Amino acid sequence: MQFCGNNILCGVAAGRQGLLNFDPTENGGNGVLTIGAGNGAFGGLITDLINTVVPPLCGGDCAITGGYLTLTSGLETSGVVQGTGVLYTFGAGGMLRIVGGIPALAVANGTTLLTAPFLAGDTFLVTPAGLTATGTFQGPIDPGMILLNPQLGTYTFTSASNIETSMDLNLSCATLGNACSGWIRLSNCRPSRLPRNRDLFPYLAQGWSRSGQGCGGGSLLV
């Protein structure tokens, strides 16, 4: 996830991390996508806050301990076949949450670092990939409702978006109306903030939950 300037929260997981679940309304489900506890973790992995604020926090790279990301989407509004897969669209609502400790800033484990609800227009695209399916949930976050832990600074946000990718969904998830479940590979949230000097900065957070793949688990930019 990116926020408050060019800052990144990221981490590399040794294996699977967190769990994505989605039961579409076409299947009689509640139409809400969630990322939460599973595979031995509370959510998508978050291990570092890499930042370029002035002066930089922790010298530019804050270690995150016990870090993770969870989210709940708004309600599904539509589902259509797209190519070899399926595309679902969601309304406003739900919540993104990033939790963790930052020892260098005296932030204790279990502290909520950031929360924000989603705007309407988030999508979940699922395509077949061999014996499994790949799903990507992405879309806008409400910048006016972002709550950032004050120990990370105070900012006015101008825009934000989120991307979550699962690489190990059940293959049937790529067919319209079928339930989906799988672990999280990449967390990528991109908010942009207006700092107090009124200069505009973008911020990005990325995370991977597969070993050897860039920022494993999850990331946050400030």
Rosetta blueprint (number, residue, H / E / L):
1 M L
2 Q E
3 F L
4 C L
5 G L
6 N L
7 N L
8 I E
9 L E
10 C E
11 G L
12 V E
13 A L
14 A L
15 G L
16 R L
17 Q L
18 G L
19 L E
20 L E
21 N E
22 F E
23 D L
24 P L
25 T H
26 E H
27 N H
28 G L
29 G L
30 N L
31 G L
32 V L
33 L E
34 T E
35 I E
36 G E
37 A L
38 G E
39 N L
40 G L
41 A E
42 F L
43 G L
44 G E
45 L E
46 I E
47 T E
48 D E
49 L E
50 I E
51 N L
52 T L
53 V L
54 V L
55 P L
56 P L
57 L H
58 C H
59 G H
60 G H
61 D E
62 C E
63 A E
64 I E
65 T E
66 G E
67 G E
68 Y E
69 L E
70 T E
71 L E
72 T E
73 S L
74 G L
75 L L
76 E E
77 T E
78 S E
79 G E
80 V E
81 V E
82 Q E
83 G L
84 T L
85 G E
86 V E
87 L E
88 Y E
89 T E
90 F E
91 G L
92 A L
93 G E
94 G E
95 M E
96 L E
97 R E
98 I E
99 V E
100 G E
101 G E
102 I E
103 P H
104 A H
105 L H
106 A L
107 V E
108 A L
109 N L
110 G L
111 T L
112 T E
113 L E
114 L E
115 T E
116 A E
117 P E
118 F E
119 L L
120 A L
121 G L
122 D E
123 T E
124 F E
125 L E
126 V E
127 T E
128 P E
129 A E
130 G L
131 L L
132 T E
133 A E
134 T E
135 G E
136 T E
137 F E
138 Q E
139 G E
140 P E
141 I E
142 D L
143 P H
144 G H
145 M H
146 I L
147 L E
148 L E
149 N L
150 P H
151 Q H
152 L H
153 G L
154 T L
155 Y L
156 T E
157 F E
158 T E
159 S E
160 A E
161 S E
162 N E
163 I E
164 E E
165 T E
166 S E
167 M E
168 D E
169 L E
170 N E
171 L H
172 S H
173 C H
174 A H
175 T L
176 L L
177 G L
178 N L
179 A L
180 C E
181 S E
182 G E
183 W L
184 I L
185 R L
186 L E
187 S E
188 N E
189 C E
190 R E
191 P E
192 S E
193 R E
194 L E
195 P L
196 R L
197 N L
198 R L
199 D L
200 L L
201 F E
202 P E
203 Y L
204 L L
205 A E
206 Q E
207 G E
208 W E
209 S L
210 R L
211 S L
212 G L
213 Q L
214 G L
215 C L
216 G L
217 G L
218 G L
219 S L
220 L E
221 L E
222 V L
